[in-house]
Amino acid sequence: MDLQRDRPARAGRERVGRGRRVRRERRGAPASSARAGARSARARAGRRSVRRTAARRRREPQALITDVPGIRVGHATDLAGLTGVTVVLCDGPAVCGVELRGGANDVVGLDYLDPRHLVPTVNGVVLGGGSRFGGEAIWGVMRWLEAQGRGFAAGPTVVPHVPGAFLFDLGLGDSRARPTREMGYQAAASAAPGPVAEGNVGAGTGATVGKVHRIGRAMRGGIGSASSRLGDVVVGALVAVNAVGDVRDPDTGALIAGARESPDGHRLIDSARALTAGGVLERFAAPENTTIGVVATNARLSKPEAAKIASLGMLGFARALSPPHTAFDGDTLFALSVGDRPADLTRLGLVAAQGQPRFTSCGRGSESSRSAPPPARRRRARASGAR
């Protein structure tokens, strides 16, 4: 027998045998390994989605709420306390509606959005951190508006009307830091058309997402803006994302930001799936959420129609936040009408609903804001060293 001539045949049979053993081993691999592989694949898909979204936003012309004629935006930011306030001001009186979802809303000044209220319009909307304490910033905005002679004519003076919504950021920075009257005044005075700062500024300074396992495994949220067009009608929005759940790419469904597997890791978990499987929100984390925003348009709307647009826009949150509108969220969306363009309410609502996920996903802020919240000791040092 020629051993040299038979060696290639034996080698081929051995390779085939090894391949069969590997396939059998793979078929018998533990389920945990398969799940780990699936998680790794989802994480890679999420990272690719983030890169594609960032690249697309760099290529596209920036679309902002200030594309709506007559809309101005200003921020005031407390980087030491990790809180802030954002003001959306209208050049003229604006019709306003609102939609509330979830079960933990902190809002001020909704009474004069009722169609039966004597005051027909508002001068702007305030978004801020500080939870219920953040409402103090509204007084600073009103003081600035009064100094400009803007508000509802009431005898010898004017009374500005500015509703607001506030998110819980007291667990990230200094819990004693809140938006103040001075910050409200500063944000109003700095409000301008044109470029809008996004990320961890203004109301998005202390925003976080993915808090099903408390703040230690969450990620930074942020504030973002975008706009869409329907002929000569413009619909823009500004959203501060501080959800208990995750942020997903509205086009692919991939996770963009949310809860992490461990405090020191960057691999994301599916918060909705974890909750469905029996993950329980710790009681302390319950109020630490809320996504708040403003939709503005130059279409002519009545108060009920503005409320309907806010309602339809809120439906779009469900495409970008997972899970949305939980009992631990105080999701609030205002709608402002600042123009006189005629528009079909259904078409306008569809634009608001379809565009809202884009506004929300960019509301997670800049790529730098996707980092984990700073450790507790660094948060304490930052707050005590700067205050």
C-alpha positions in Angstrom: 0.0 0.0 0.0 1.4 3.5 -1.0 1.1 5.5 2.3 2.2 8.7 0.7 -0.5 8.5 -2.0 -3.2 7.6 0.6 -2.3 10.5 3.0 -4.3 13.2 1.2 -7.4 11.0 1.2 -7.1 10.3 5.0 -6.5 14.1 5.6 -9.7 14.9 3.7 -11.7 12.3 5.7 -10.3 13.8 8.9 -11.3 17.3 7.9 -14.8 16.1 7.1 -15.1 14.3 10.4 -13.9 17.4 12.3 -16.5 19.5 10.5 -19.2 17.1 11.5 -18.1 17.1 15.1 -18.0 21.0 15.2 -21.5 21.1 13.7 -22.8 18.6 16.3 -21.2 20.6 19.1 -22.7 23.8 17.8 -26.1 22.2 17.6 -25.7 21.1 21.2 -24.3 24.4 22.4 -25.9 25.7 25.6 -28.9 28.1 25.2 -27.0 30.7 27.2 -24.3 30.8 24.5 -26.9 31.3 21.9 -28.5 34.1 23.8 -25.2 35.7 24.4 -24.5 35.6 20.6 -27.9 37.1 19.9 -27.3 39.9 22.4 -23.9 40.5 20.8 -25.5 40.7 17.4 -28.1 43.1 18.6 -25.4 45.3 20.2 -23.4 45.4 16.9 -26.6 46.3 15.0 -27.2 49.1 17.5 -23.7 50.5 17.1 -24.1 50.4 13.3 -27.4 52.1 13.6 -25.9 54.9 15.8 -23.1 55.4 13.3 -25.5 55.5 10.3 -27.8 58.0 12.1 -24.9 60.2 13.0 -23.5 60.1 9.5 -26.9 60.8 8.0 -27.4 63.8 10.3 -24.0 65.2 9.3 -24.8 64.9 5.6 -28.3 66.4 5.8 -29.0 70.1 6.3 -29.9 70.7 9.9 -33.7 70.8 10.4 -34.7 72.5 13.6 -37.8 73.8 15.4 -36.6 77.3 14.5 -37.3 76.6 10.9 -40.9 77.5 11.9 -41.1 81.3 11.3 -41.6 83.2 14.5 -40.0 80.6 16.9 -37.0 81.3 19.0 -35.1 78.9 21.4 -32.9 79.8 24.4 -31.1 77.6 27.0 -29.7 78.2 30.4 -27.4 75.4 31.8 -26.0 74.6 35.2 -23.1 72.3 34.5 -22.2 72.0 38.2 -25.7 70.9 39.4 -26.5 69.1 36.1 -29.8 70.8 35.4 -31.1 73.5 33.2 -34.0 75.2 31.4 -35.0 75.7 27.8 -37.4 78.3 26.6 -39.4 78.3 23.3 -40.6 81.8 22.7 -43.0 83.0 20.0 -42.6 86.4 18.2 -46.3 86.9 18.5 -49.2 85.4 20.4 -49.5 81.6 19.8 -52.4 79.2 20.2 -51.4 76.2 22.4 -52.6 72.7 23.1 -51.1 69.9 25.2 -51.1 66.2 25.6 -50.2 64.3 28.8 -49.2 60.6 28.9 -47.8 58.4 31.6 -48.5 58.9 35.3 -45.9 61.3 36.7 -46.3 64.7 34.9 -44.9 67.9 36.4 -46.7 70.7 34.6 -47.5 74.4 35.2 -50.0 76.7 33.5 -52.3 74.3 31.7 -55.5 76.0 32.8 -55.3 78.7 30.1 -54.9 76.1 27.4 -58.5 75.1 28.0 -60.7 76.3 25.1 -63.1 77.9 27.6 -60.4 80.0 29.2 -60.5 83.8 28.7 -56.9 84.0 27.6 -56.7 82.8 24.0 -53.0 82.6 23.4 -49.6 82.0 25.1 -46.2 83.7 24.7 -44.1 80.5 24.7 -43.4 77.3 26.6 -40.8 76.4 29.2 -39.1 73.0 29.5 -36.8 72.3 32.4 -35.2 70.0 34.9 -35.7 70.2 38.7 -39.0 68.3 38.8 -41.7 70.4 40.5 -39.0 72.8 41.7 -38.2 73.7 38.1 -41.4 75.7 37.9 -39.6 78.7 39.5 -37.9 79.3 36.1 -41.3 80.3 34.6 -41.3 83.5 36.8 -38.0 84.6 35.3 -39.4 84.1 31.8 -42.5 86.1 32.6 -40.4 88.9 34.1 -38.4 89.1 30.8 -41.5 89.1 28.7 -43.1 91.8 30.9 -40.1 94.0 30.4 -40.5 93.6 26.6 -44.2 94.6 26.9 -45.4 91.1 25.7 -48.4 89.4 27.2 -52.1 89.5 27.6 -53.4 93.1 27.9 -54.8 93.6 31.4 -55.7 97.2 32.3 -52.5 99.2 32.7 -50.1 96.3 32.2 -49.6 93.0 30.3 -49.6 89.6 31.9 -47.4 87.0 30.0 -48.8 83.4 29.8 -46.2 80.7 29.6 -47.0 77.0 30.4 -44.2 74.6 31.3 -43.2 71.0 31.9 -40.4 69.7 34.0 -38.4 66.4 34.1 -36.8 64.7 37.1 -33.0 65.2 37.0 -32.4 65.5 40.8 -30.7 62.0 41.0 -27.8 62.8 38.6 -26.1 65.9 39.8 -26.7 68.0 42.9 -30.2 67.3 44.2 -30.2 70.9 45.6 -29.7 72.4 42.2 -32.8 73.5 40.4 -33.6 75.9 37.5 -34.0 79.4 39.1 -35.8 82.6 38.1 -32.5 84.0 37.0 -31.9 81.0 34.7 -35.4 81.4 33.2 -34.7 85.1 32.6 -31.3 84.2 31.0 -32.8 81.6 28.7 -35.6 84.0 27.6 -33.1 86.8 27.0 -30.9 84.4 24.9 -33.7 83.0 22.8 -33.0 83.4 19.1 -33.9 81.9 15.7 -31.4 79.8 13.8 -29.1 77.1 15.2 -30.3 75.3 18.4 -27.8 73.7 20.8 -28.5 70.0 21.3 -27.3 67.3 23.7 -26.8 67.9 27.4 -27.8 71.6 27.5 -30.9 73.4 28.9 -33.6 71.0 29.9 -31.5 68.1 28.6 -28.5 68.8 30.9 -29.4 66.1 33.5 -31.5 63.9 31.3 -31.0 60.1 31.4 -32.6 57.1 29.7 -32.8 53.4 30.5 -33.5 53.5 34.3 -35.2 50.1 34.8 -32.2 49.2 37.0 -31.7 52.7 38.5 -29.4 55.5 37.5 -26.2 53.5 37.9 -26.9 51.5 34.8 -28.6 54.2 32.8 -27.2 56.4 30.0 -27.3 60.1 29.3 -30.3 61.4 27.4 -30.4 65.0 26.1 -32.4 67.5 24.1 -32.8 67.5 20.3 -34.7 69.3 17.5 -35.9 68.6 14.0 -38.4 69.7 11.5 -40.5 68.6 8.5 -42.3 70.3 5.7 -45.7 69.9 4.1 -45.6 72.3 1.2 -45.3 75.8 2.7 -46.4 74.5 6.2 -43.5 73.7 8.6 -43.7 71.4 11.6 -40.8 71.5 14.0 -40.2 70.0 17.4 -37.8 70.2 20.4 -37.7 67.2 22.7 -35.9 66.5 26.0 -35.6 62.8 26.4 -35.5 61.5 30.0 -37.4 58.2 29.6 -37.5 55.3 32.0 -37.1 53.1 28.9 -34.8 52.9 25.9 -34.3 55.0 22.8 -34.6 53.1 19.5 -33.8 54.0 15.9 -37.2 54.7 14.4 -36.2 53.2 11.1 -34.5 50.0 12.2 -35.8 49.5 15.7 -32.2 49.0 16.9 -31.3 50.2 20.4 -29.6 53.6 20.4 -29.4 54.3 24.1 -30.8 52.8 27.3 -30.2 50.5 30.2 -26.8 48.7 30.3 -26.1 45.2 31.4 -23.7 46.4 34.2 -22.7 49.7 35.8 -19.2 49.6 34.1 -20.3 48.1 30.7 -21.7 49.6 27.5 -23.7 46.6 26.2 -27.4 47.5 26.2 -30.4 45.4 27.4 -33.9 45.6 26.1 -35.8 47.3 28.9 -39.3 46.4 27.7 -38.3 42.7 27.5 -36.6 42.8 30.9 -39.8 44.3 32.4 -42.0 41.7 30.7 -39.8 38.9 31.9 -40.2 40.0 35.5 -37.7 42.8 35.9 -39.0 45.2 38.5 -38.5 48.9 38.7 -37.0 49.7 42.1 -39.2 52.0 44.0 -36.6 54.8 44.4 -36.3 55.0 40.6 -40.0 55.4 40.0 -40.2 59.2 39.6 -36.9 59.8 37.9 -38.2 60.0 34.3 -40.3 62.0 31.8 -39.9 63.0 28.2 -41.1 66.6 27.5 -41.3 68.6 24.3 -42.8 71.2 22.0 -44.2 70.9 18.5 -44.6 74.1 16.6 -46.1 74.9 13.2 -47.0 77.9 11.1 -50.4 76.4 10.3 -53.5 78.1 11.6 -55.0 76.0 14.5 -57.6 76.5 17.2 -57.0 75.3 20.7 -58.8 72.0 20.2 -56.9 71.4 17.0 -53.6 72.2 18.6 -54.4 69.7 21.3 -55.2 67.1 18.6 -51.8 67.8 17.0 -50.1 67.3 20.4 -52.0 64.0 20.8 -51.0 62.7 17.4 -47.4 63.8 17.9 -47.3 62.0 21.2 -48.3 58.8 19.4 -44.9 59.0 17.6 -43.1 58.7 20.9 -44.0 55.0 20.9 -41.9 54.4 17.8 -38.7 55.8 19.5 -39.2 55.1 23.2 -39.5 51.5 24.6 -41.5 51.2 26.7 -43.3 54.6 26.3 -45.7 56.4 28.6 -45.2 54.2 31.7 -46.7 55.0 35.1 -43.2 56.2 36.0 -43.0 58.7 33.1 -44.6 62.1 32.9 -44.5 62.5 29.1 -45.8 65.9 28.0 -46.0 67.4 24.6 -47.1 71.0 23.8 -48.3 72.1 20.3 -47.9 75.8 19.2 -49.6 77.4 16.3 -47.8 80.6 15.3 -48.9 81.2 11.7 -51.9 81.5 9.5 -51.2 78.9 6.8 -54.2 76.7 6.0 -53.6 73.0 6.5 -55.6 69.8 6.7 -55.6 68.7 10.3 -55.3 65.0 9.4 -52.3 65.5 7.1 -50.7 67.8 9.6 -51.2 65.3 12.4 -49.6 62.6 10.3 -46.5 64.7 9.7 -46.3 65.3 13.5 -46.8 61.6 14.3 -44.4 60.4 11.6 -41.7 63.0 12.4 -41.9 62.7 16.2 -39.7 59.6 16.4 -37.0 61.5 14.5 -37.3 64.4 16.9 -37.2 61.9 19.9 -34.2 59.9 18.7 -32.2 63.0 18.1 -33.3 64.1 21.5 -30.8 61.7 23.0 -28.3 64.5 22.1 -24.8 64.4 20.7 -22.7 61.3 20.5 -20.8 62.4 23.6 -24.0 62.4 25.6 -24.4 58.7 25.0 -21.9 58.0 27.8 -22.9 56.6 31.1 -23.8 59.0 33.9 -20.7 60.0 35.9 -20.1 57.9 39.1 -21.7 59.1 42.3 -18.4 60.2 43.8 -17.6 62.3 40.7 -21.1 63.8 40.7 -20.7 64.8 44.4 -17.3 66.3 43.7 -18.5 68.2 40.7 -21.5 69.6 42.5 -19.6 70.6 45.7 -16.6 72.0 43.9 -18.6 74.4 41.7 -21.3 75.6 44.0 
